[in-house]
């Protein structure tokens, strides 16, 4: 389950057209796709513009209509996200994963996914994740963050050499999925000090959210070799 640090909505999605968030659903499991489509249709601020089983179908639908967010199965995402970037799709990709997978998660984050949502989580959390991603923020489930931390304990960053010892400690705490309070307790400083350190990290990394730090942390030779697998 996500902690409050990762699940809160920090801004309101930019509304387009009729003021609803336009969605494309991309999943090759028909039953799951139909169930999710019914769920999305129940939200007044959502508009499902297409249901697709393949990347080709999804790309065709993007040419016909604009979409703010594409909900895509993690298996298809590895193929679809690079394709979407080649056609300059300006929207966001929220990856749906049926199980926690470190390698797959690392690859789709490296490719530019705006979030990873576990299918085992609640429908209300999914609606929250969609709205957050549509607003330009990122959503990565804490279970995914923790698994990435275990799988890649010595992650590399292009800006790692510019970090202070405290910033490195806080960064590792973020990747471990720890709250500001827990990180502060571990190193013996106040929660406000951790918040200030995070702001320095955001500035150095060029990001705005905690979960985006994970994506940046995966950049470098290790991530490049991972994406080539």
Wavefront OBJ file of the C-alpha trace (Angstrom):
o trace
v 0.000 0.000 0.000
v 1.159 3.529 -0.717
v 2.060 5.862 2.108
v 0.646 9.379 2.232
v 3.916 10.758 0.856
v 3.207 9.003 -2.435
v -0.583 8.968 -2.675
v -1.631 12.569 -2.050
v -2.836 14.647 -5.002
v -0.685 17.760 -5.140
v -2.411 19.588 -8.001
v -5.561 19.507 -10.108
v -5.335 17.946 -13.592
v -5.439 20.408 -16.464
v -8.858 19.986 -18.023
v -9.225 19.582 -21.758
v -12.209 19.870 -24.063
v -15.254 19.015 -22.000
v -13.249 19.199 -18.763
v -12.844 15.421 -18.426
v -9.656 13.372 -18.318
v -9.477 11.461 -21.590
v -8.229 7.872 -21.220
v -7.057 5.046 -23.456
v -7.026 1.527 -22.043
v -4.373 -0.836 -23.452
v -4.464 -4.422 -22.176
v -4.529 -7.750 -24.023
v -6.653 -9.466 -21.342
v -10.239 -8.957 -22.512
v -11.958 -9.702 -19.205
v -9.681 -7.370 -17.245
v -10.044 -4.678 -19.911
v -13.843 -4.852 -19.875
v -13.989 -4.759 -16.064
v -11.686 -1.769 -15.890
v -13.629 0.010 -18.635
v -16.851 -0.299 -16.611
v -15.061 1.039 -13.548
v -13.678 4.053 -15.413
v -17.093 4.808 -16.926
v -18.500 5.322 -13.426
v -16.275 8.369 -12.823
v -17.826 11.639 -14.014
v -14.472 13.313 -14.696
v -13.172 10.457 -16.884
v -13.838 9.821 -20.574
v -12.688 6.492 -22.024
v -11.926 7.232 -25.683
v -10.565 3.820 -26.691
v -10.076 0.232 -25.530
v -7.157 -1.532 -27.221
v -5.568 -4.966 -27.121
v -2.318 -4.125 -28.964
v 0.169 -1.268 -29.255
v -0.760 -0.846 -32.920
v -4.434 -0.340 -32.048
v -3.511 2.167 -29.343
v -1.298 4.194 -31.681
v -4.091 4.323 -34.246
v -6.522 5.550 -31.607
v -4.064 8.293 -30.610
v -4.041 9.553 -34.181
v -7.854 9.793 -34.132
v -8.314 11.382 -30.718
v -6.311 13.077 -27.989
v -5.771 11.241 -24.719
v -4.443 12.617 -21.451
v -3.501 9.259 -19.909
v -2.982 5.768 -21.304
v -3.472 2.881 -18.886
v -1.201 0.133 -20.176
v -0.341 -3.370 -19.028
v 3.313 -3.622 -17.972
v 4.038 -6.377 -20.494
v 2.842 -4.209 -23.398
v 4.315 -1.013 -21.931
v 7.884 -2.084 -22.746
v 6.956 -1.997 -26.434
v 4.341 0.738 -26.444
v 6.039 3.566 -24.512
v 9.038 3.854 -26.903
v 6.616 3.785 -29.848
v 4.465 6.493 -28.281
v 7.533 8.662 -27.770
v 8.521 8.264 -31.432
v 5.132 9.624 -32.541
v 5.484 12.417 -29.961
v 2.472 11.426 -27.870
v 2.228 14.296 -25.336
v 0.151 12.476 -22.715
v 1.052 10.278 -19.761
v 1.434 6.511 -19.389
v 0.246 4.842 -16.189
v 1.478 1.252 -16.142
v -0.749 -1.415 -14.566
v 1.170 -4.357 -13.077
v -0.483 -7.548 -11.859
v 2.585 -8.420 -9.798
v 5.642 -6.613 -8.464
v 8.491 -6.996 -10.956
v 11.771 -5.155 -10.385
v 13.170 -5.588 -13.886
v 9.957 -4.662 -15.681
v 9.372 -1.706 -13.378
v 12.904 -0.414 -13.896
v 12.554 -0.654 -17.671
v 9.222 1.184 -17.959
v 10.388 3.924 -15.576
v 13.549 4.285 -17.652
v 11.433 4.535 -20.807
v 9.388 7.351 -19.280
v 6.294 5.875 -17.608
v 4.573 8.389 -15.330
v 3.645 5.737 -12.806
v 3.277 2.094 -11.853
v 0.048 0.937 -10.230
v -0.410 -2.554 -8.791
v -3.619 -4.252 -9.924
v -4.000 -5.740 -6.439
v -4.627 -2.254 -5.007
v -8.124 -0.747 -4.599
v -10.213 0.896 -7.304
v -10.339 4.168 -5.349
v -6.538 4.264 -5.319
v -6.493 3.706 -9.074
v -8.802 6.679 -9.618
v -6.488 8.738 -7.413
v -3.423 7.560 -9.336
v -5.007 8.467 -12.688
v -5.860 11.976 -11.510
v -2.387 12.454 -10.070
v -0.657 11.312 -13.262
v -2.984 13.456 -15.401
v -1.944 16.470 -13.316
v 1.676 15.934 -14.321
v 2.859 14.179 -11.170
v 4.123 10.601 -10.816
v 2.771 7.554 -8.957
v 4.937 4.588 -8.036
v 3.597 2.020 -5.593
v 5.666 1.718 -2.426
v 6.007 -2.054 -2.944
v 7.636 -1.331 -6.288
v 9.965 1.224 -4.712
v 11.013 -1.227 -2.023
v 11.673 -3.996 -4.536
v 13.735 -1.663 -6.708
v 15.772 -0.697 -3.651
v 16.471 -4.381 -2.926
v 17.215 -5.247 -6.560
v 19.409 -2.206 -7.212
v 21.005 -1.304 -3.846
v 23.926 0.493 -5.495
v 21.981 2.551 -7.998
v 23.878 5.151 -10.019
v 23.023 8.765 -10.790
v 24.628 11.308 -13.087
v 24.586 13.841 -10.260
v 25.591 11.526 -7.401
v 28.991 13.164 -7.042
v 27.311 16.480 -6.230
v 25.355 15.097 -3.279
v 26.254 15.614 0.352
v 26.377 12.632 2.680
v 22.993 13.613 4.159
v 21.451 13.969 0.696
v 22.688 10.492 -0.238
v 21.181 9.062 2.952
v 17.844 10.775 2.322
v 17.849 9.663 -1.315
v 18.373 6.048 -0.287
v 15.556 6.441 2.244
v 13.234 7.683 -0.492
v 14.119 4.739 -2.739
v 13.454 2.442 0.235
v 9.945 3.937 0.424
v 10.462 5.497 3.861
v 8.499 8.519 5.074
v 10.218 11.788 6.006
v 9.689 10.998 9.683
v 11.280 7.542 9.442
v 14.269 8.885 7.530
v 14.681 11.614 10.145
v 14.487 9.111 12.979
v 17.159 6.967 11.349
v 19.694 9.767 11.085
v 18.633 11.761 14.137
v 17.282 14.945 12.540
v 13.854 16.599 12.416
v 11.223 15.962 9.784
v 11.510 19.592 8.629
v 15.231 19.042 8.014
v 14.414 16.038 5.817
v 11.892 18.134 3.878
v 14.525 20.809 3.292
v 17.022 18.180 2.141
v 14.444 16.764 -0.256
v 13.979 20.188 -1.814
v 17.728 20.332 -2.447
v 17.560 16.871 -4.015
v 14.635 17.879 -6.245
v 16.570 20.915 -7.444
v 19.765 18.964 -8.155
v 17.911 16.146 -9.925
v 15.572 18.470 -11.821
v 12.398 16.755 -10.570
v 9.333 17.735 -8.552
v 8.243 14.558 -6.767
v 9.743 11.781 -4.644
v 8.794 9.045 -7.076
v 10.522 10.838 -9.955
v 13.762 10.543 -7.974
v 13.554 6.790 -8.475
v 13.436 7.224 -12.241
v 16.455 9.523 -12.167
v 18.278 7.076 -9.874
v 17.887 4.370 -12.512
v 19.611 6.440 -15.196
v 23.181 5.517 -16.051
v 25.113 2.461 -17.313
v 23.231 0.011 -15.088
v 19.857 1.161 -16.376
v 21.044 1.227 -19.971
v 22.089 -2.414 -19.808
v 18.812 -3.257 -18.082
v 16.747 -1.672 -20.844
v 18.648 -3.682 -23.420
v 17.619 -6.994 -21.879
l 1 2 3 4 5 6 7 8 9 10 11 12 13 14 15 16 17 18 19 20 21 22 23 24 25 26 27 28 29 30 31 32 33 34 35 36 37 38 39 40 41 42 43 44 45 46 47 48 49 50 51 52 53 54 55 56 57 58 59 60 61 62 63 64 65 66 67 68 69 70 71 72 73 74 75 76 77 78 79 80 81 82 83 84 85 86 87 88 89 90 91 92 93 94 95 96 97 98 99 100 101 102 103 104 105 106 107 108 109 110 111 112 113 114 115 116 117 118 119 120 121 122 123 124 125 126 127 128 129 130 131 132 133 134 135 136 137 138 139 140 141 142 143 144 145 146 147 148 149 150 151 152 153 154 155 156 157 158 159 160 161 162 163 164 165 166 167 168 169 170 171 172 173 174 175 176 177 178 179 180 181 182 183 184 185 186 187 188 189 190 191 192 193 194 195 196 197 198 199 200 201 202 203 204 205 206 207 208 209 210 211 212 213 214 215 216 217 218 219 220 221 222 223 224 225 226 227 228 229
